[in-house]
Amino acid sequence: MLTPREDVLRKCQDAKQAAPILALASTDDKNKGLTQMAAALQDHQDEILQANTVDIEKAQAAGAAQAFIDRLTLTPARIAEMAQGLCEVAALPDPVGEAVQMFRRPNGLDIAQIRVPLGVVGIIYEARPNVTADAAGLCLKAGNAVVLRGSSDALNSNQVIVSVLKQALQDAGLPAGAINLIEDVSREAAAEMMRMHGYIDVLVPRGGAGLIKAVVETASIPVIETGVGNCHAYVDASADLEMARNIVINGKCQRPAVCNALETLLVHADVAEQFLPQMVQELQDNGVEVRGDKRVRKWACVKPAVESDWEEEYLDLIIAVKVVDSLEAAIEHVNRYGTKHSETIITKDYAAARKFLQAVDAAAVYANASTRFTDGGQFGLGAEIGISTQKLHARGPMGVTELTSTKFVIHGDGQVR
């Protein structure tokens, strides 16, 4: 029986050995691996679904919330989406070797900055087994090996998915060590992974605020923060109110358990009386619990909102609603309580839209569109490793380009300094 450290170290060593091979792999070889991985998911759909059923039944027996069950659940349609995501990643341009810039110095040196793989990418994530395939595919396309550590809730699903993907890679002539799953789901194993300096080049936590905080505070290797989404919609005084209703319903109800779902609605005082009664009723008709400030409760029967509601990522059919007196007040609220994920303004006023887009500090800022579009697939990235809410080294949905670094390559003809 391996200790947590031994299990983690062995998987990280396998990844470290595979990384140089992947860094030199051709685009054709990587794409072959991706397409065979996609086919394998479809071919082994029944095995994956059987394992997923075990995970779902365990979660239900433990009394998990429906939003959690939704994130955990795989279906034939979701497996098809996972496979399609891998095919879309294969179709993307290969970022490895791309010249970011090229120039010649006065002394004759030719200098190029080119994209190179990060090396070994570690992912710590919660009950989203689809992330297993997305992360593996994106890392492969960018020439990286990956070490995955999912939660205990999705262990059976992840074990089967990784087994299927590793075999597909081997069949394509690529090293099985390109994809590694830490099956020890103890906290000790997670802590060991966060200290794998010299093996893991960057660590990406994908999950709730508690997970991300724990990784940031514990890790001794570089971390890219992702995921927490307290997302806002602001309905401006000049908004098309029918458009606003559609965007709010989509943002809150289409899939409430994801990080780009809407959590807070801000409404300009000039349109509050006209907009809120119908909007609140429509939300409630869709099963949403509405919590409003004093002015919202003047026009609609809702629960009182408290200070913590403005900070909450509900990941559920709950929304906080507030009336504001100006665009500036809306921006101030978003920048104070938001998590720098995704924010939207609904307005016909170009100047108001431009000010909101410039002044709001978030990875994705929209005018007249739903925050639900903040997604690697929706942005044409094929899939995403996560949505970075920090400013270094990537921000927003992280696709293959964000999974590379750069190096300078210099050609001379005998120059000395």
FILO-417674 format. One record per residue (C-alpha): x negated, y negated, z. Coordinates in steps of 0.5 Angstrom, whole numbers, plus 500, padded with zeros to 3 digits. Example, Ala and Ser with C-alpha at 12.3 -4.5 7.8 and 13.67 -1.06 7.14 Angstrom:
! residues 2
+-----+-----+-----+
!   x !   y !   z !
+-----+-----+-----+
! 475 ! 509 ! 516 !
! 473 ! 502 ! 514 !
+-----+-----+-----+
//
This chain:
! residues 417
+-----+-----+-----+
!   x !   y !   z !
+-----+-----+-----+
! 500 ! 500 ! 500 !
! 497 ! 493 ! 498 !
! 497 ! 488 ! 503 !
! 500 ! 481 ! 500 !
! 493 ! 478 ! 498 !
! 491 ! 484 ! 495 !
! 497 ! 485 ! 490 !
! 497 ! 477 ! 489 !
! 489 ! 478 ! 487 !
! 490 ! 484 ! 483 !
! 495 ! 480 ! 478 !
! 491 ! 474 ! 478 !
! 485 ! 478 ! 476 !
! 489 ! 481 ! 470 !
! 491 ! 474 ! 468 !
! 484 ! 471 ! 469 !
! 482 ! 477 ! 464 !
! 487 ! 476 ! 459 !
! 487 ! 468 ! 459 !
! 480 ! 468 ! 454 !
! 483 ! 473 ! 449 !
! 490 ! 469 ! 449 !
! 486 ! 462 ! 448 !
! 483 ! 465 ! 442 !
! 489 ! 469 ! 439 !
! 491 ! 466 ! 432 !
! 498 ! 463 ! 431 !
! 500 ! 469 ! 427 !
! 498 ! 474 ! 433 !
! 502 ! 470 ! 438 !
! 508 ! 469 ! 434 !
! 508 ! 477 ! 433 !
! 508 ! 478 ! 440 !
! 514 ! 473 ! 441 !
! 518 ! 476 ! 436 !
! 517 ! 483 ! 439 !
! 519 ! 480 ! 446 !
! 525 ! 478 ! 443 !
! 527 ! 484 ! 440 !
! 525 ! 488 ! 446 !
! 530 ! 484 ! 450 !
! 536 ! 486 ! 446 !
! 533 ! 493 ! 445 !
! 533 ! 494 ! 453 !
! 539 ! 490 ! 454 !
! 543 ! 495 ! 458 !
! 537 ! 497 ! 463 !
! 536 ! 489 ! 464 !
! 544 ! 488 ! 466 !
! 544 ! 495 ! 470 !
! 538 ! 492 ! 474 !
! 542 ! 485 ! 474 !
! 548 ! 488 ! 477 !
! 544 ! 491 ! 483 !
! 542 ! 484 ! 484 !
! 548 ! 481 ! 484 !
! 552 ! 486 ! 488 !
! 546 ! 485 ! 494 !
! 547 ! 477 ! 493 !
! 555 ! 478 ! 494 !
! 554 ! 482 ! 500 !
! 550 ! 477 ! 503 !
! 555 ! 472 ! 502 !
! 552 ! 468 ! 497 !
! 555 ! 462 ! 494 !
! 558 ! 462 ! 487 !
! 554 ! 457 ! 484 !
! 548 ! 461 ! 486 !
! 551 ! 468 ! 483 !
! 552 ! 464 ! 477 !
! 544 ! 462 ! 476 !
! 543 ! 469 ! 478 !
! 548 ! 473 ! 473 !
! 545 ! 475 ! 466 !
! 550 ! 477 ! 461 !
! 549 ! 480 ! 454 !
! 550 ! 472 ! 451 !
! 545 ! 470 ! 456 !
! 540 ! 475 ! 454 !
! 541 ! 473 ! 447 !
! 540 ! 466 ! 449 !
! 533 ! 468 ! 452 !
! 531 ! 472 ! 446 !
! 533 ! 466 ! 441 !
! 529 ! 462 ! 446 !
! 523 ! 466 ! 444 !
! 524 ! 466 ! 437 !
! 525 ! 459 ! 437 !
! 518 ! 458 ! 441 !
! 515 ! 462 ! 436 !
! 518 ! 458 ! 430 !
! 515 ! 452 ! 434 !
! 508 ! 449 ! 431 !
! 502 ! 452 ! 435 !
! 499 ! 446 ! 440 !
! 493 ! 449 ! 441 !
! 487 ! 446 ! 436 !
! 491 ! 440 ! 435 !
! 487 ! 434 ! 434 !
! 490 ! 429 ! 439 !
! 485 ! 423 ! 436 !
! 479 ! 423 ! 432 !
! 474 ! 417 ! 431 !
! 467 ! 416 ! 429 !
! 462 ! 412 ! 434 !
! 457 ! 407 ! 431 !
! 452 ! 411 ! 433 !
! 455 ! 417 ! 428 !
! 458 ! 421 ! 433 !
! 464 ! 424 ! 431 !
! 469 ! 425 ! 437 !
! 475 ! 429 ! 437 !
! 480 ! 430 ! 442 !
! 484 ! 437 ! 441 !
! 489 ! 441 ! 445 !
! 487 ! 447 ! 449 !
! 490 ! 452 ! 453 !
! 491 ! 451 ! 461 !
! 488 ! 458 ! 462 !
! 493 ! 461 ! 468 !
! 499 ! 458 ! 469 !
! 503 ! 460 ! 476 !
! 511 ! 460 ! 476 !
! 514 ! 460 ! 483 !
! 522 ! 460 ! 482 !
! 528 ! 462 ! 485 !
! 534 ! 466 ! 482 !
! 534 ! 465 ! 475 !
! 532 ! 471 ! 471 !
! 532 ! 468 ! 465 !
! 526 ! 463 ! 467 !
! 522 ! 470 ! 467 !
! 523 ! 470 ! 459 !
! 522 ! 463 ! 458 !
! 516 ! 462 ! 462 !
! 512 ! 468 ! 459 !
! 514 ! 466 ! 452 !
! 512 ! 458 ! 453 !
! 506 ! 460 ! 456 !
! 504 ! 465 ! 451 !
! 505 ! 460 ! 445 !
! 500 ! 455 ! 449 !
! 495 ! 461 ! 449 !
! 496 ! 461 ! 457 !
! 497 ! 467 ! 461 !
! 502 ! 467 ! 467 !
! 503 ! 469 ! 474 !
! 510 ! 470 ! 476 !
! 513 ! 470 ! 483 !
! 521 ! 470 ! 483 !
! 525 ! 471 ! 489 !
! 527 ! 477 ! 492 !
! 534 ! 476 ! 490 !
! 532 ! 477 ! 482 !
! 527 ! 482 ! 484 !
! 530 ! 488 ! 480 !
! 532 ! 484 ! 474 !
! 525 ! 481 ! 474 !
! 522 ! 487 ! 474 !
! 525 ! 490 ! 468 !
! 525 ! 484 ! 464 !
! 517 ! 484 ! 465 !
! 516 ! 491 ! 464 !
! 520 ! 490 ! 457 !
! 516 ! 484 ! 455 !
! 509 ! 487 ! 457 !
! 510 ! 493 ! 453 !
! 512 ! 489 ! 447 !
! 506 ! 485 ! 448 !
! 502 ! 491 ! 448 !
! 505 ! 493 ! 442 !
! 503 ! 487 ! 438 !
! 496 ! 488 ! 440 !
! 496 ! 483 ! 446 !
! 493 ! 484 ! 453 !
! 499 ! 486 ! 458 !
! 495 ! 482 ! 463 !
! 498 ! 476 ! 459 !
! 505 ! 477 ! 463 !
! 504 ! 478 ! 471 !
! 510 ! 479 ! 476 !
! 508 ! 479 ! 483 !
! 513 ! 484 ! 486 !
! 511 ! 482 ! 493 !
! 517 ! 477 ! 495 !
! 514 ! 476 ! 502 !
! 512 ! 469 ! 504 !
! 505 ! 471 ! 505 !
! 505 ! 473 ! 498 !
! 507 ! 466 ! 496 !
! 503 ! 463 ! 500 !
! 497 ! 467 ! 498 !
! 499 ! 465 ! 491 !
! 499 ! 458 ! 492 !
! 491 ! 459 ! 495 !
! 489 ! 462 ! 488 !
! 484 ! 457 ! 487 !
! 479 ! 459 ! 481 !
! 485 ! 464 ! 478 !
! 491 ! 460 ! 477 !
! 489 ! 453 ! 474 !
! 496 ! 450 ! 475 !
! 502 ! 452 ! 479 !
! 509 ! 450 ! 477 !
! 515 ! 451 ! 482 !
! 522 ! 451 ! 479 !
! 528 ! 451 ! 484 !
! 531 ! 447 ! 490 !
! 528 ! 442 ! 494 !
! 526 ! 446 ! 499 !
! 522 ! 451 ! 495 !
! 518 ! 445 ! 491 !
! 517 ! 441 ! 498 !
! 514 ! 448 ! 501 !
! 509 ! 449 ! 494 !
! 507 ! 442 ! 494 !
! 505 ! 442 ! 502 !
! 502 ! 449 ! 502 !
! 498 ! 449 ! 495 !
! 491 ! 448 ! 494 !
! 491 ! 448 ! 487 !
! 494 ! 443 ! 482 !
! 502 ! 443 ! 482 !
! 507 ! 440 ! 477 !
! 513 ! 438 ! 481 !
! 520 ! 440 ! 477 !
! 527 ! 441 ! 478 !
! 531 ! 437 ! 483 !
! 536 ! 433 ! 480 !
! 541 ! 428 ! 484 !
! 543 ! 425 ! 477 !
! 548 ! 419 ! 476 !
! 552 ! 416 ! 471 !
! 554 ! 409 ! 471 !
! 560 ! 406 ! 468 !
! 559 ! 399 ! 466 !
! 564 ! 394 ! 465 !
! 564 ! 394 ! 458 !
! 564 ! 402 ! 457 !
! 569 ! 406 ! 453 !
! 573 ! 409 ! 458 !
! 575 ! 415 ! 454 !
! 568 ! 416 ! 453 !
! 566 ! 415 ! 460 !
! 571 ! 420 ! 462 !
! 569 ! 426 ! 457 !
! 561 ! 425 ! 459 !
! 563 ! 425 ! 467 !
! 567 ! 431 ! 466 !
! 562 ! 435 ! 462 !
! 556 ! 432 ! 466 !
! 560 ! 435 ! 473 !
! 564 ! 441 ! 470 !
! 560 ! 444 ! 464 !
! 555 ! 448 ! 469 !
! 555 ! 445 ! 476 !
! 550 ! 449 ! 478 !
! 544 ! 447 ! 474 !
! 539 ! 441 ! 476 !
! 541 ! 436 ! 470 !
! 549 ! 436 ! 472 !
! 552 ! 430 ! 475 !
! 552 ! 429 ! 482 !
! 554 ! 421 ! 483 !
! 558 ! 417 ! 479 !
! 557 ! 409 ! 479 !
! 563 ! 405 ! 477 !
! 563 ! 397 ! 476 !
! 568 ! 394 ! 480 !
! 571 ! 390 ! 474 !
! 574 ! 397 ! 471 !
! 574 ! 401 ! 477 !
! 582 ! 400 ! 478 !
! 583 ! 402 ! 471 !
! 578 ! 407 ! 471 !
! 578 ! 411 ! 477 !
! 585 ! 413 ! 479 !
! 585 ! 418 ! 472 !
! 578 ! 420 ! 473 !
! 579 ! 422 ! 480 !
! 585 ! 426 ! 478 !
! 582 ! 429 ! 472 !
! 576 ! 431 ! 476 !
! 580 ! 434 ! 482 !
! 584 ! 438 ! 476 !
! 578 ! 441 ! 474 !
! 577 ! 443 ! 481 !
! 572 ! 438 ! 483 !
! 571 ! 435 ! 490 !
! 571 ! 428 ! 490 !
! 567 ! 424 ! 496 !
! 568 ! 416 ! 495 !
! 566 ! 410 ! 498 !
! 571 ! 405 ! 501 !
! 573 ! 402 ! 495 !
! 574 ! 408 ! 491 !
! 579 ! 410 ! 496 !
! 583 ! 404 ! 495 !
! 585 ! 407 ! 488 !
! 584 ! 414 ! 489 !
! 586 ! 420 ! 495 !
! 579 ! 423 ! 496 !
! 574 ! 425 ! 502 !
! 570 ! 419 ! 505 !
! 563 ! 419 ! 502 !
! 557 ! 418 ! 508 !
! 550 ! 416 ! 507 !
! 548 ! 423 ! 506 !
! 552 ! 424 ! 500 !
! 548 ! 419 ! 496 !
! 542 ! 423 ! 497 !
! 545 ! 430 ! 495 !
! 544 ! 435 ! 490 !
! 550 ! 439 ! 490 !
! 549 ! 444 ! 485 !
! 557 ! 445 ! 486 !
! 563 ! 442 ! 484 !
! 563 ! 436 ! 488 !
! 561 ! 429 ! 486 !
! 560 ! 423 ! 490 !
! 563 ! 416 ! 487 !
! 561 ! 409 ! 489 !
! 564 ! 402 ! 486 !
! 558 ! 397 ! 485 !
! 559 ! 390 ! 483 !
! 553 ! 389 ! 478 !
! 549 ! 393 ! 473 !
! 543 ! 391 ! 477 !
! 546 ! 394 ! 483 !
! 547 ! 400 ! 479 !
! 540 ! 401 ! 478 !
! 538 ! 399 ! 485 !
! 542 ! 405 ! 487 !
! 540 ! 410 ! 482 !
! 532 ! 408 ! 483 !
! 533 ! 409 ! 491 !
! 537 ! 415 ! 491 !
! 535 ! 419 ! 485 !
! 530 ! 424 ! 484 !
! 527 ! 421 ! 478 !
! 531 ! 427 ! 473 !
! 536 ! 425 ! 469 !
! 541 ! 418 ! 469 !
! 546 ! 415 ! 464 !
! 549 ! 409 ! 463 !
! 556 ! 409 ! 459 !
! 557 ! 402 ! 456 !
! 558 ! 398 ! 449 !
! 553 ! 392 ! 451 !
! 547 ! 393 ! 448 !
! 543 ! 389 ! 453 !
! 546 ! 392 ! 459 !
! 544 ! 399 ! 456 !
! 537 ! 397 ! 454 !
! 536 ! 394 ! 461 !
! 538 ! 400 ! 464 !
! 534 ! 405 ! 460 !
! 528 ! 400 ! 462 !
! 529 ! 399 ! 469 !
! 531 ! 406 ! 471 !
! 525 ! 410 ! 474 !
! 527 ! 417 ! 471 !
! 524 ! 423 ! 466 !
! 530 ! 422 ! 462 !
! 535 ! 416 ! 461 !
! 541 ! 416 ! 457 !
! 546 ! 411 ! 454 !
! 552 ! 414 ! 452 !
! 551 ! 421 ! 453 !
! 551 ! 427 ! 458 !
! 545 ! 428 ! 463 !
! 547 ! 436 ! 461 !
! 542 ! 435 ! 455 !
! 536 ! 434 ! 459 !
! 533 ! 441 ! 457 !
! 528 ! 444 ! 453 !
! 532 ! 448 ! 448 !
! 537 ! 441 ! 447 !
! 531 ! 437 ! 446 !
! 528 ! 442 ! 440 !
! 522 ! 445 ! 445 !
! 525 ! 452 ! 444 !
! 525 ! 453 ! 452 !
! 522 ! 450 ! 458 !
! 518 ! 452 ! 463 !
! 521 ! 447 ! 468 !
! 523 ! 439 ! 468 !
! 518 ! 435 ! 471 !
! 520 ! 429 ! 475 !
! 513 ! 427 ! 477 !
! 508 ! 423 ! 472 !
! 502 ! 427 ! 472 !
! 501 ! 431 ! 467 !
! 507 ! 432 ! 464 !
! 514 ! 429 ! 465 !
! 521 ! 431 ! 463 !
! 522 ! 438 ! 460 !
! 516 ! 442 ! 459 !
! 515 ! 445 ! 453 !
! 509 ! 448 ! 449 !
! 505 ! 442 ! 448 !
! 506 ! 440 ! 456 !
! 502 ! 447 ! 457 !
! 496 ! 445 ! 454 !
! 490 ! 440 ! 456 !
! 485 ! 437 ! 452 !
! 478 ! 437 ! 451 !
! 473 ! 433 ! 447 !
! 469 ! 436 ! 441 !
! 463 ! 432 ! 439 !
! 459 ! 433 ! 432 !
! 452 ! 430 ! 431 !
! 446 ! 430 ! 427 !
! 441 ! 429 ! 432 !
! 443 ! 423 ! 436 !
! 440 ! 422 ! 443 !
! 441 ! 417 ! 449 !
+-----+-----+-----+
//
